[in-house]
Amino acid sequence: MSNRIDYAKISPEVYKAFGGVYMAVQKSGLPKQLVDLVYLRVSQINGCAYCIDMHSRDLLKSGLAVDKLVLVPVWHDAGDVFSRREQVALAWAETVTRVAETGVPDADYEAAAAEFSDKELADLSYAIGLMNAFNRFGITFRSTPAATATAAKA
């Protein structure tokens, strides 16, 4: 992979605004590990190598077990590895990320609204939207994953 442009340097004001949303999500009260799981799942759906690499590393640094990390793409079949709250957040992330396919059915909304308060659901949705936007930048401009630098040295 090679970077096309460094969008953050070329348009720092807008990048900084995205950073403001990221910081607001961090301060929202949602558990960081839950948000990072959602960021990872959204990035997996979208196929953003840079973001998958970054959020996997963040989750490992936060103490998430490797056994759980590798099951994120198949969380539906992972039994009790993921808490009910995590399962609902991941399901919400999937339906919102695939909005063109799903239309976000009422049943999906009702399941999420039953688990999260209105504010939590709004904040979780902001996180999902933000990550979808960052994925599009990462893929469009070919942001290089950290693992690529490590592999080049080997």
C-alpha positions as CSV (number, residue, x, y, z in Angstrom):
1,M,0.0,0.0,0.0
2,S,1.1,3.5,-0.6
3,N,-0.4,6.8,0.6
4,R,-2.0,8.9,-2.1
5,I,-2.3,12.1,-0.1
6,D,-2.0,12.9,3.5
7,Y,-5.5,14.3,3.9
8,A,-4.9,15.4,7.5
9,K,-2.0,17.6,6.5
10,I,-3.7,19.0,3.4
11,S,-7.0,19.8,5.2
12,P,-6.1,20.2,8.9
13,E,-9.2,22.2,9.8
14,V,-11.6,19.5,8.7
15,Y,-9.4,16.7,10.1
16,K,-9.4,18.6,13.4
17,A,-13.2,18.7,13.4
18,F,-13.3,14.9,12.9
19,G,-10.9,14.7,15.9
20,G,-13.3,16.8,17.9
21,V,-16.1,14.2,17.3
22,Y,-13.6,11.4,18.2
23,M,-12.8,13.2,21.5
24,A,-16.5,13.8,22.2
25,V,-17.2,10.1,21.7
26,Q,-14.3,9.3,24.1
27,K,-15.9,11.5,26.7
28,S,-19.5,10.3,26.1
29,G,-19.5,7.8,28.9
30,L,-19.5,4.7,26.7
31,P,-16.8,2.3,27.7
32,K,-13.7,2.8,25.6
33,Q,-13.3,-0.9,24.9
34,L,-16.9,-1.2,23.7
35,V,-16.3,1.8,21.4
36,D,-13.1,0.2,20.1
37,L,-14.8,-3.1,19.4
38,V,-17.4,-1.2,17.4
39,Y,-14.7,0.8,15.6
40,L,-12.9,-2.5,14.7
41,R,-16.1,-4.2,13.5
42,V,-17.1,-1.2,11.3
43,S,-13.5,-1.2,9.9
44,Q,-13.7,-4.9,9.1
45,I,-17.0,-4.5,7.3
46,N,-15.5,-1.7,5.2
47,G,-12.2,-3.3,4.7
48,C,-10.0,-0.5,6.0
49,A,-6.6,-2.2,6.7
50,Y,-5.2,0.9,8.4
51,C,-8.2,1.1,10.9
52,I,-8.3,-2.6,11.4
53,D,-4.7,-2.6,12.4
54,M,-5.0,0.5,14.6
55,H,-8.1,-0.7,16.5
56,S,-6.8,-4.2,16.9
57,R,-3.7,-2.8,18.5
58,D,-5.8,-0.4,20.7
59,L,-7.9,-3.3,21.9
60,L,-4.9,-5.5,22.7
61,K,-3.3,-2.6,24.6
62,S,-6.5,-2.2,26.6
63,G,-6.2,-5.8,27.8
64,L,-8.7,-7.5,25.4
65,A,-7.8,-11.1,25.1
66,V,-6.5,-12.3,21.7
67,D,-9.1,-15.1,21.8
68,K,-11.8,-12.4,21.9
69,L,-10.2,-10.2,19.3
70,V,-10.0,-12.9,16.6
71,L,-13.7,-13.6,17.1
72,V,-14.9,-10.1,16.4
73,P,-15.8,-10.8,12.7
74,V,-17.8,-13.8,13.8
75,W,-19.2,-12.5,17.1
76,H,-22.7,-13.9,16.2
77,D,-21.2,-17.4,16.6
78,A,-18.9,-16.7,19.6
79,G,-21.4,-17.7,22.3
80,D,-20.7,-15.9,25.6
81,V,-17.3,-14.5,24.6
82,F,-19.1,-11.2,24.0
83,S,-21.4,-9.7,26.7
84,R,-25.0,-8.9,25.8
85,R,-24.2,-5.2,25.6
86,E,-21.3,-5.9,23.3
87,Q,-23.4,-8.1,21.1
88,V,-26.1,-5.4,20.8
89,A,-23.5,-2.8,20.0
90,L,-21.9,-4.9,17.3
91,A,-25.3,-5.7,15.8
92,W,-26.1,-2.0,15.7
93,A,-22.7,-1.2,14.2
94,E,-23.4,-3.8,11.4
95,T,-26.9,-2.6,10.5
96,V,-25.9,1.1,10.6
97,T,-22.7,0.5,8.6
98,R,-24.7,-1.5,6.0
99,V,-27.5,1.1,5.9
100,A,-27.9,0.9,2.1
101,E,-28.6,-2.8,2.4
102,T,-30.5,-3.0,5.7
103,G,-32.4,0.3,5.9
104,V,-31.8,-0.1,9.6
105,P,-35.0,-2.1,10.4
106,D,-37.3,-1.3,13.3
107,A,-36.3,-4.6,15.0
108,D,-32.6,-3.6,15.0
109,Y,-33.4,-0.2,16.4
110,E,-35.7,-1.7,19.1
111,A,-33.0,-4.1,20.2
112,A,-30.4,-1.3,20.4
113,A,-32.9,1.0,22.2
114,A,-33.7,-1.7,24.7
115,E,-30.0,-2.0,25.7
116,F,-28.8,1.6,25.5
117,S,-30.2,4.8,26.8
118,D,-31.2,7.4,24.2
119,K,-27.9,9.3,24.8
120,E,-25.8,6.2,24.6
121,L,-27.5,5.1,21.4
122,A,-27.0,8.5,19.9
123,D,-23.3,8.5,21.0
124,L,-22.8,5.0,19.7
125,S,-24.3,6.0,16.4
126,Y,-22.0,9.0,16.2
127,A,-19.1,6.6,16.8
128,I,-20.3,4.3,14.0
129,G,-20.8,7.2,11.6
130,L,-17.4,8.7,12.5
131,M,-15.6,5.4,11.9
132,N,-17.4,4.9,8.6
133,A,-16.1,8.3,7.5
134,F,-12.5,7.6,8.7
135,N,-12.6,4.2,6.9
136,R,-13.5,6.0,3.7
137,F,-10.6,8.3,4.0
138,G,-8.2,5.4,5.0
139,I,-9.3,3.3,2.0
140,T,-9.5,6.2,-0.5
141,F,-6.1,7.6,0.3
142,R,-4.4,4.3,1.0
143,S,-3.4,4.9,4.6
144,T,-0.6,2.5,5.5
145,P,-1.2,0.2,8.4
146,A,1.5,0.1,11.1
147,A,1.9,-3.6,10.5
148,T,3.2,-2.8,7.0
149,A,6.1,-0.8,8.4
150,T,7.0,-3.8,10.7
151,A,6.8,-6.3,7.9
152,A,9.1,-4.1,5.7
153,K,11.8,-4.3,8.4
154,A,11.6,-8.1,8.6
